[in-house]
Amino acid sequence: MDYDKLALDLHKQFKGKITTKLRDESELDRTKLSAYYTPGVAAVSKAIADDHSLLPTYTWTNNLVAVISDGSAVLGLGNIGPEGSMPVMEGKALLFKHFAELDAVPITLNVHTADEIVATVKAIAPSFGAINLEDIAAPLCFEIEERLKEELSIPVFHDDQHGTAIVTLAGLINSMRITGKTLKDCKVVTIGAGAAGTAIMKLLHKYGVGSIVAVDSHGIISDMRDDLNDEKKALLPYLDTSVSGSLEDAVRNADIFIGVSKPGLLTEDMVRTMAKDPIIFALSNPTPEIMPDYAKAAGAAIIATGRSDFPNQINNAIAFPGIFRGALDNSVRKITDDHKIAAAEAIAALVDTPTAEEIIPSVFDERLVPAIAHVIR
């Protein structure tokens, strides 16, 4: 299948992927028009002006997510700008609607500093029930999310970070059920300290993973290095900093490898030096750090990728529709680490009998959104 051609044809045919429709689909007569617009709507506006908490009672903000990007880190395409990011943001809105019956509006911003993005999002926030940040480059994404979480009274969630981390944790929970290992006793090696990698490390630390060794393009991240930027220094409390060296040194005797970096970084020889029944999450997309057939040949017990054409796709679409459904339905103002862990456990629990070929449920599993939404309270 030529998905490039199909995508271009479908987007051209339908002029994009989303639209709006009326909630009240019955006939719009003169009486209703007078109630929905002038003069009747003034009573609703006055009620909300007197009590802002009524906004989701009387408007679509009870079901509305803003999907916001500046186009600085889109898929594997990099900084392609706000115009180039719009098809992806529309796609995110499609997923919200299809999987969780949530309305979503894609908004691409032609501003690129933390101050500008924060100010813009705050200015439009009264129009929405929740904010989904998307495809904003690290390290700026960290500051933007943290500031907005502090300064807004609605949920703010950077899905590139936390959606990926939640599904990764869910997959690891079930990997433990297969291998008989426990995460608190595992040595985890991660390569890639961008948005997803940072969130994965922090969530695994919060969950109680015993040892996390992080690797970047210069080797193992530790307090023995003098070339760390502020973002990597901030990771040190979550890491085992007693080791140094290269990726090859890091993976020796490791139980779990998690890659959110570049293709081809993990070799078969490296996998052979890992602990018994190694678990490989090679999530670089579209080409993973090691191809699954190579990892399997080298002895990997469980393999996950970011691709849909192999088993165990770590896809953040498994998590975020249910996260936002629960947040809006249960009036959650901040999505916490406890929410993320609860979501990961709910996802993992949907696989009754995990196998090496099935450690997470399909994104099309109709139980996903209700199960996740139930624990976001």
C-alpha positions in Angstrom: 0.0 0.0 0.0 1.3 3.4 -1.0 0.2 5.3 2.1 1.8 8.6 0.9 -0.4 8.6 -2.2 -3.5 7.5 -0.3 -3.0 10.2 2.3 -2.6 12.9 -0.3 -5.7 11.7 -2.2 -7.9 11.4 0.9 -6.9 14.8 2.3 -7.5 16.4 -1.0 -10.9 14.7 -1.5 -12.3 15.7 1.8 -10.4 19.0 2.3 -9.0 17.8 5.6 -10.4 15.5 8.2 -12.7 17.3 10.6 -15.7 19.7 10.7 -18.3 20.8 13.2 -22.0 19.9 13.5 -24.9 21.1 15.6 -25.6 19.2 18.9 -29.3 19.9 18.5 -30.0 18.4 15.2 -33.8 19.0 15.3 -35.3 21.6 13.0 -34.1 25.2 13.7 -37.4 27.1 13.8 -37.9 30.8 14.8 -38.5 30.0 18.4 -35.3 28.0 18.8 -33.4 30.6 16.9 -34.6 33.2 19.4 -33.5 31.0 22.3 -30.1 29.9 20.9 -29.3 33.4 19.6 -30.8 36.8 20.3 -32.7 37.6 22.5 -32.5 34.4 24.6 -28.8 33.8 24.5 -28.2 36.9 26.6 -29.7 35.1 29.6 -27.1 32.4 29.2 -24.2 34.8 28.8 -25.3 36.7 32.0 -25.6 33.5 34.0 -22.0 32.5 33.0 -20.7 36.0 33.6 -22.1 35.8 37.1 -20.7 32.3 37.7 -17.9 31.1 35.5 -18.3 27.6 36.8 -21.4 27.4 34.6 -19.4 27.6 31.4 -19.3 23.8 30.8 -23.0 23.5 31.8 -24.1 25.9 29.0 -21.4 25.6 26.3 -19.5 22.9 24.5 -16.4 23.4 26.7 -17.6 20.4 28.6 -16.4 18.3 25.7 -13.8 20.5 24.0 -10.0 20.1 23.7 -7.6 22.5 22.0 -4.8 20.6 20.2 -2.0 23.2 20.1 1.4 23.1 18.3 4.0 25.5 17.0 5.1 22.9 14.4 8.6 22.7 15.9 8.9 18.9 16.3 6.3 17.2 14.0 6.6 13.4 13.8 10.0 12.6 12.4 9.9 15.7 10.2 11.3 18.1 12.7 10.6 21.8 12.6 8.3 22.2 9.7 6.3 25.2 11.0 2.7 25.7 11.9 1.3 25.3 8.4 3.0 21.9 7.9 1.8 20.7 11.3 -1.9 21.3 10.6 -2.6 17.9 9.0 -1.1 16.2 12.1 -3.2 18.4 14.5 -6.3 17.6 12.5 -5.4 13.9 12.8 -5.2 14.2 16.5 -8.7 15.8 16.5 -9.9 12.9 14.4 -8.6 10.4 17.1 -10.2 12.4 19.9 -13.6 12.2 18.1 -13.4 8.6 16.9 -12.2 7.0 20.1 -13.6 9.2 22.9 -16.4 11.3 21.3 -14.5 14.5 22.2 -14.6 17.6 20.1 -11.1 19.0 19.4 -9.9 22.1 17.6 -6.5 22.1 16.0 -4.6 25.4 16.6 -1.2 26.0 15.1 0.8 28.9 16.4 3.3 31.1 14.5 5.1 32.0 17.8 8.0 30.0 19.1 9.2 31.3 22.5 8.0 30.0 25.8 6.6 33.4 26.8 4.7 33.8 23.5 3.2 30.3 23.5 2.2 30.5 27.1 0.6 33.9 26.6 -1.3 32.8 23.5 -2.6 29.6 25.1 -3.7 31.5 28.3 -5.5 34.1 26.1 -7.6 31.4 24.3 -8.0 29.0 27.2 -11.4 30.3 28.3 -12.8 28.8 25.0 -11.8 25.2 25.9 -12.2 22.5 28.5 -8.7 21.1 28.2 -5.4 21.8 26.4 -3.5 19.1 24.5 0.0 20.3 23.7 1.5 18.6 20.7 4.8 18.5 18.7 6.6 21.3 20.5 10.3 20.7 20.6 12.3 19.9 23.7 13.4 21.5 26.0 10.9 24.3 25.4 8.0 21.9 25.8 8.9 21.2 29.4 8.8 24.8 30.5 5.6 25.5 28.5 3.7 22.6 30.0 4.8 23.3 33.5 3.9 27.0 33.3 0.5 26.4 31.8 -0.3 23.7 34.4 0.4 26.2 37.1 -1.4 29.2 35.5 -4.5 27.6 34.1 -7.5 26.0 35.9 -8.1 23.4 33.2 -6.1 20.2 32.4 -3.0 20.7 30.3 -1.2 17.6 28.9 1.7 17.3 26.5 0.9 14.0 24.8 4.3 13.6 23.2 5.7 13.2 26.7 3.1 11.6 28.8 1.0 9.5 26.4 4.1 7.7 25.3 5.3 7.2 28.9 1.9 5.8 30.0 1.8 3.2 27.2 5.4 2.3 27.7 4.8 1.7 31.4 1.7 -0.4 30.6 3.7 -2.5 28.2 6.4 -3.0 30.8 3.9 -4.0 33.5 2.7 -6.9 31.3 6.3 -7.7 30.2 6.9 -8.4 33.9 4.0 -10.8 34.0 5.5 -12.8 31.1 9.2 -12.8 32.2 8.5 -13.2 35.9 10.7 -10.2 36.7 9.7 -7.1 38.8 10.3 -3.6 37.7 11.8 -2.6 41.0 14.6 -5.1 40.5 15.2 -4.3 36.8 18.0 -2.3 35.2 16.5 -0.1 32.5 18.5 1.6 29.8 17.0 4.5 27.9 18.5 6.3 24.9 17.0 9.6 24.0 16.5 12.4 26.5 13.9 14.5 24.6 10.2 14.9 25.4 9.2 11.2 25.4 12.5 9.9 26.9 12.4 12.4 29.8 8.8 11.6 30.6 9.4 7.8 30.4 12.3 8.1 32.8 10.4 10.2 35.3 7.3 8.0 35.3 9.4 4.8 35.7 11.2 6.4 38.6 7.9 7.3 40.1 6.7 3.7 39.6 9.7 2.4 41.5 12.0 1.0 38.9 15.2 0.0 40.5 17.9 1.4 38.2 17.6 3.7 35.2 20.6 4.4 33.1 20.2 7.1 30.4 22.3 7.5 27.3 22.6 10.4 24.9 24.8 11.0 21.9 27.9 11.5 24.1 27.4 8.4 26.3 25.9 7.6 29.7 24.4 10.6 31.4 26.0 11.0 34.9 27.2 13.5 37.3 30.8 12.6 36.2 30.2 14.5 33.0 30.8 18.2 32.7 28.9 18.8 29.3 25.3 18.4 30.5 22.8 21.1 29.8 20.3 22.2 32.4 17.6 19.7 31.2 19.9 16.7 31.5 21.2 17.9 34.9 17.6 18.0 36.0 17.3 14.3 35.1 20.1 13.2 37.4 17.9 12.6 40.5 16.0 9.9 38.5 19.1 8.1 37.2 21.8 5.7 38.3 24.7 8.0 38.0 27.3 5.5 39.3 28.1 4.3 35.8 29.8 5.8 32.8 30.7 4.9 29.3 28.9 4.2 26.1 25.6 2.6 25.1 27.4 -0.7 24.8 28.6 -0.3 28.4 25.1 0.7 29.6 23.2 -2.3 28.1 25.5 -4.9 29.6 23.4 -6.9 32.0 20.4 -4.6 31.5 16.9 -6.1 31.7 15.1 -3.5 29.6 16.2 -1.3 26.7 13.9 1.7 25.8 14.9 3.7 22.7 13.3 7.0 21.7 16.2 8.2 19.6 17.6 7.2 16.2 17.5 4.1 14.0 20.1 1.4 14.2 21.7 2.3 17.5 21.2 -1.0 19.2 23.1 -4.0 17.7 22.5 -7.8 18.1 25.8 -8.1 19.9 24.6 -5.5 22.5 21.4 -7.5 23.0 23.4 -10.6 23.6 25.1 -8.9 26.5 21.9 -8.1 28.3 20.4 -10.0 31.2 18.3 -13.2 30.7 15.1 -12.6 28.7 15.8 -9.0 27.7 13.0 -6.7 26.9 13.5 -4.3 23.9 11.3 -1.3 23.3 12.8 0.2 20.2 10.4 3.1 19.6 12.2 5.3 17.1 9.8 5.8 14.2 9.5 4.8 11.5 12.8 2.9 11.8 13.6 1.5 15.3 16.9 1.4 17.1 16.9 -2.3 16.2 14.6 -4.1 13.8 12.4 -6.7 15.6 13.8 -9.7 13.7 17.3 -8.8 14.6 16.4 -8.3 18.3 14.6 -11.6 18.3 17.5 -13.4 16.7 19.7 -12.0 19.5 17.5 -13.5 22.2 15.0 -10.7 23.1 12.1 -12.2 25.0 9.7 -9.3 24.2 10.0 -6.6 21.5 7.9 -3.5 21.1 8.2 -0.7 18.5 6.3 2.4 17.5 5.2 0.9 14.2 1.8 -0.6 13.4 3.2 -3.4 11.2 4.8 -5.2 14.1 3.3 -6.6 17.3 3.2 -4.4 20.4 2.9 -0.9 18.9 3.6 1.7 21.7 1.1 4.2 20.4 0.1 7.2 22.6 -3.3 7.0 21.0 -4.0 4.1 23.3 -3.8 6.5 26.2 -4.7 10.1 25.5 -8.4 9.8 24.4 -9.3 8.1 27.7 -7.1 10.6 29.7 -9.0 13.6 28.4 -12.4 11.8 28.5 -11.9 11.2 32.2 -10.5 14.6 32.9 -13.5 16.4 31.4 -16.1 14.0 32.7 -14.8 14.1 36.2 -13.8 17.8 36.4 -10.1 17.1 36.9 -8.1 20.3 36.9 -4.6 18.8 36.8 -3.4 15.5 35.4 -0.9 14.1 37.9 1.7 11.3 37.9 -0.7 9.3 40.0 -3.3 9.6 37.1 -0.6 8.5 34.6 0.3 5.4 36.7 -3.4 4.6 37.2 -4.0 4.9 33.4 -1.0 2.6 32.7 -2.3 0.0 35.1 -5.8 0.2 33.6 -4.3 -0.3 30.1 -2.2 -3.2 31.2 -5.2 -4.9 32.9 -7.1 -5.1 29.7 -4.7 -7.8 28.4 -6.0 -10.8 30.3 -3.2 -13.2 29.4 -0.2 -11.3 28.1 2.1 -12.9 25.6 5.3 -11.8 23.9 3.2 -10.8 20.9 0.5 -9.0 22.9 1.6 -6.9 25.9 -0.8 -4.0 25.3 -4.4 -3.8 24.0 -5.2 -2.7 20.5 -5.9 1.0 20.0 -9.3 -0.2 18.6 -10.2 -2.0 21.8 -13.5 -0.4 22.8 -12.8 -1.0 26.5 -9.8 1.4 26.5 -11.4 4.8 26.8 -14.0 3.8 29.5 -11.3 1.9 31.5 -8.9 4.8 31.5 -11.5 7.5 32.0 -12.7 5.7 35.1 -9.4 6.2 36.9 -8.9 9.8 35.9 -10.6 11.4 38.9 
